[in-house]
């Protein structure tokens, strides 16, 4: 941090290659992290989902290539291209309804595939 006449300013590493910014992030540079976040957050957020590769290992009835995402307070969705399924669940089940931790999405998936 630099102080000029009582105003706090931070250096802005908004340019530079990713390797340089990552090196700065490793050294604790918050502005470098902000620059990387600004550069990639929308791309990363738009593809931050799970893609099923091995249904047996995942103990899932879903087909390989199924992709899913779960959000806060119980909403979750998945798309199984092989079965032609698009499933959206909007619940108020908090952690129980989230794809990564809760039981509800797994139970819903099992019930759906059992009915096929």
N, C-alpha and C positions, 0 to 999 in steps of 0.2 A: 504494500500500500504506500501511496505517496501522499504527502500533505502539501497543498498549495494554498496559502492564505486562508487556512482553516477549512478548506473544502477537501473532502476525501475523494480521491480519484483512483481508479484501478487501471492498469494497463490492459488493453483490449487485444488479445491475440486472435483477431477474427480472420486473419490471413495466415497462410502457412499450410504445409502439408499435414496430413493426419498423424504421421509419425512424430513430427515435432510437437504437435499438440498433445499426443499421448505421453511423450516424455515429460512435458510440463505437468500434465495431470498426475503422473506418478510421483512428481516432486511436491504435489499438494497445491498446484496452481488452480484456484477455483475459476478464474477467468478462462483458462484453457478448457476446462470442463464445460463451462457455459458456451464457449464457441463450438465445441463438438456437439453439445446438446442442440444448439440452434441449427447446426448444419444437418443433423441426422434424426432428430426426434420424431418428425412426422413420418419418415420412412420406416424407422424402427417400430414405432407404434402401429403403423398400418399393417405390418407383417408379424407382429409378436403374437403368434398363436402356436398351437401344438399340431403337428402332423403325425398321425399314427403310422408307424412303420411295421411293427410286429404285434398283431393283435393277441397272440398267445402270451407273449411276455407281458403285455399290458393287461392281460385278463379282460379283454374287451370283445364284445360281439361285433364291433364295427369293422369295416373293411380297411385294408391297408390304403393309405392315402386320404383317410378321413381327416379333416382339419376342424379344430374347435377352438373356442375362446370362452372364457368365463369372466364375469365382472363382479364388482362389489354387490353385496346384498342379494345374491342369488340369481342374477340373470346369467344364462349361458346359452350357447348355440353351437351346433356342429353341422357340417356338410359332409355327406358320404356320397361322393360322385358315383361309385360303383353300384350303389343301391338306388341312386336318384333321390336321396333324402336331403332335405334342408329342415333342420329342427331348431326352433327358438323356444326357450323356456324363460318366461319372465315371472319370477317368484320373489317373495319377500322372506327368504330363508337364510339370509346372511351367509356365513361361512359354509353352512350345510349345503347351500345351492351352488357354490362356486366349483367350476370344473376341476381345479387343481386339488382341492382339499375335501370337498363335501361329498356326501353319499347320494344326494338327490340326483345329480346328473348321471351317475353310474346306474342308479336304479331306473331312471327314465330310459336310458339307452338300452338296458337289458329288456325292459318291458316292450319297447318298440320293436326290437329285433326278434323277440319271441313271437310277436304277432305277425311277422312277415311270412 
